[in-house]
Amino acid sequence: MVQAVIFDMDGLMIDSERVRLEFRRQIRKEMGVSARPDPWELTMGMGKEEVKRVCRQYYAEDYPAEEISRISWEMWKDYQSENGVPVKKGLFSLLDALDRNRIPAAVATSTEKENALYTLKLCGIADRMEQMVFGDMVEHAKPEPDIFLKAAELLKLPTKGCLVLEDSPNGVKAAYSAGMKVIMVPDLVQPGPEIRRLLFGCAESLSEVAQLLDLE
């Protein structure tokens, strides 16, 4: 029985990944950083420090990770202010279905609290969440299970009673390692055989999740 549903944020609830990838590409070009493609498939779902480590291994030790992250966030913040937050299809109808069935929702995102809260409050998601866990609240980021274990702790529920919704392989691995069921709603990356073995289910959009959970 599903006692709570834990949502990832970027790429799952918020259609942010494509926009922010383009922002980082523009910034690197303007800064004269290597033209090698962004290693986004490796870093999806990871925390700030893990992304920095991967990028410095991929590009160079002097890769200006902090500066690119800061500028990218400012561009994304301006984008949201001007255009609104691009929310994924079916999100609010799924939250309504969870409310009707008295199943609490939580968010577990690798994004730092200040930045994540800006987005979640702007689009009205924050008030719909029973608990929220951010990347700077745990020691180890996805694919380690820390963030989901923290969410279960705050929800006061056993991990086996929690179902996670994720779009990234790193997030799927983290939830599975935490002992939780996982439904993947792919965004930029489709699940390969290794990831599919870890899944409780796979949905094309959040609109299908309520059906998979047999919610009225």
C-alpha positions in Angstrom: 0.0 0.0 0.0 1.3 3.5 -0.9 1.4 5.6 2.2 3.1 8.6 0.7 4.4 9.8 -2.7 7.7 11.5 -2.9 8.3 13.8 -6.0 11.6 14.8 -7.5 11.5 18.4 -8.8 13.5 19.3 -11.9 12.5 17.3 -14.9 9.7 15.6 -13.0 7.4 18.3 -11.7 9.1 21.3 -13.4 10.0 21.2 -17.1 13.4 22.9 -16.5 16.1 20.6 -17.8 16.0 21.6 -21.4 16.0 25.3 -20.6 18.8 25.1 -18.1 20.9 23.0 -20.5 20.7 25.7 -23.1 21.6 28.4 -20.5 24.7 26.5 -19.5 25.7 26.0 -23.2 25.3 29.8 -23.7 27.4 30.6 -20.6 30.2 28.2 -21.5 30.4 29.6 -25.0 30.6 33.2 -23.7 33.2 32.2 -21.2 35.3 30.4 -23.8 35.0 27.0 -22.0 35.5 23.8 -24.0 32.9 23.2 -26.6 32.5 19.5 -25.5 28.8 18.6 -25.0 27.4 19.0 -21.5 27.7 15.8 -19.5 24.0 16.2 -18.4 23.2 12.5 -18.6 25.8 11.7 -16.0 24.9 14.6 -13.7 21.1 14.5 -13.8 19.7 14.4 -10.2 23.1 14.9 -8.6 23.8 17.6 -6.0 25.9 20.8 -6.6 29.2 19.3 -5.3 28.8 16.1 -7.3 28.0 18.0 -10.5 31.1 20.2 -9.9 33.3 17.1 -9.5 32.0 15.4 -12.7 32.4 18.6 -14.7 36.0 19.2 -13.6 36.9 15.6 -14.5 35.1 16.0 -17.8 36.3 19.5 -18.8 39.3 20.6 -16.8 40.3 21.1 -13.1 39.9 24.9 -13.6 36.3 24.5 -14.9 34.5 27.6 -13.4 31.7 25.5 -11.9 30.5 28.0 -9.2 30.4 30.9 -11.7 28.5 28.9 -14.3 26.1 27.6 -11.6 25.5 31.2 -10.3 24.8 32.7 -13.7 22.7 29.8 -14.8 20.5 30.2 -11.7 20.1 33.9 -12.3 19.0 33.2 -15.9 16.6 30.5 -14.8 15.1 32.8 -12.1 14.6 35.6 -14.7 13.0 33.1 -17.0 10.5 32.0 -14.4 9.7 35.6 -13.4 9.0 36.5 -17.0 7.3 33.3 -18.3 6.0 31.6 -15.2 7.2 28.2 -14.0 6.8 25.5 -16.7 4.9 22.8 -14.8 4.8 19.2 -16.2 1.5 17.9 -17.6 -0.7 16.2 -15.1 1.0 17.4 -11.9 -1.9 19.3 -10.3 -4.4 16.6 -11.3 -2.2 14.0 -9.6 -1.8 16.1 -6.5 -5.6 16.5 -6.4 -6.0 12.7 -6.7 -3.5 12.2 -3.8 -5.5 14.7 -1.7 -8.8 12.9 -2.4 -7.2 9.6 -1.3 -5.5 11.2 1.7 -2.1 10.2 0.5 0.5 12.8 1.6 3.0 14.2 -1.0 6.6 15.3 -0.4 9.4 16.6 -2.5 13.0 15.4 -2.4 15.2 17.5 -4.7 19.0 17.8 -5.1 18.5 21.5 -5.6 19.5 23.7 -2.7 16.7 25.0 -0.5 16.8 28.7 -1.4 16.6 28.1 -5.1 14.1 25.2 -5.0 11.7 27.1 -2.7 11.7 30.0 -5.0 10.4 27.8 -7.8 8.0 25.7 -5.6 6.4 28.7 -4.1 6.1 30.6 -7.4 4.1 27.9 -9.0 2.0 26.9 -5.9 3.5 23.5 -5.3 5.1 24.2 -1.9 1.8 24.5 -0.1 0.8 21.1 -1.5 3.7 19.3 0.1 3.6 17.6 3.5 7.4 17.6 3.7 10.2 19.0 1.6 13.9 17.8 1.5 16.6 19.8 -0.3 20.1 18.9 -1.5 21.7 21.0 1.3 19.9 19.1 4.0 21.7 15.7 3.4 25.3 14.6 3.3 25.3 12.6 0.2 23.3 13.4 -3.0 21.7 11.0 -5.5 22.4 8.3 -6.5 23.0 7.8 -2.7 19.7 7.2 -0.8 20.1 9.9 1.8 17.6 12.4 0.5 14.8 9.8 0.3 15.6 8.3 3.7 15.3 11.9 5.1 12.0 12.3 3.5 10.6 9.1 5.0 12.0 10.2 8.4 10.2 13.5 8.2 7.0 11.8 7.0 7.3 9.4 9.9 6.7 6.4 7.5 8.6 3.2 6.7 10.5 3.4 3.5 8.5 0.5 2.1 5.4 2.6 2.4 6.8 5.4 0.2 6.6 5.6 -3.6 9.0 7.8 -5.4 8.4 9.6 -8.8 11.7 10.2 -10.7 12.9 11.2 -14.1 16.6 10.5 -13.8 18.5 7.2 -13.5 20.5 8.7 -10.6 17.2 9.4 -8.8 15.8 5.9 -9.5 19.0 4.3 -8.1 18.7 6.5 -5.0 15.1 5.6 -4.3 15.6 1.9 -4.9 18.6 1.9 -2.6 16.4 3.6 0.1 14.0 0.6 -0.2 11.2 2.5 -1.9 9.1 1.7 -4.9 9.9 3.9 -7.9 7.9 5.0 -10.9 10.0 6.7 -13.6 8.5 9.4 -15.7 11.3 10.0 -18.2 12.2 13.4 -19.3 15.5 13.7 -21.2 16.6 10.1 -20.6 14.8 6.9 -21.2 15.4 4.0 -18.8 17.8 1.3 -20.1 17.6 -2.4 -19.0 19.5 -1.8 -15.8 17.2 1.0 -14.6 14.0 -0.9 -15.8 14.9 -3.7 -13.4 14.6 -1.3 -10.5 11.2 0.2 -11.4 7.8 -0.5 -10.0 6.5 1.2 -13.2 7.2 3.6 -16.0 4.8 6.4 -17.2 4.9 8.7 -20.1 3.6 11.6 -18.0 2.3 12.4 -14.5 -1.2 12.0 -15.9 -0.6 8.2 -16.1 0.6 7.9 -12.5 -2.8 8.1 -10.9 -3.9 5.3 -13.2 -0.9 3.1 -12.3 -1.7 3.7 -8.6 -5.4 3.1 -9.2 -6.4 6.4 -7.7 -9.9 7.8 -8.2 
